[in-house]
Amino acid sequence: MKPEQNKPTDVRFRLEKELHKPLKDLAKKEDRSMNYLMNKAVEFYLNQSKEMKT
């Protein structure tokens, strides 16, 4: 059996209404998906959190 390699996991969450349009606009401006930007934001947050603990 092969180990899962970077297989995405579906996660649902509620985005504050006032964040939706700015996120959508930024995604369009940067020619990226909103999903990509959300993943990068979570990655950034986790890295910052890890650095604060060390």
Secondary structure, DSSP 8 states (H G I E B T S, - for coil): -----S----------HHHHHHHHHHHHHTT--HHHHHHHHHHHHHHHHHHHH-
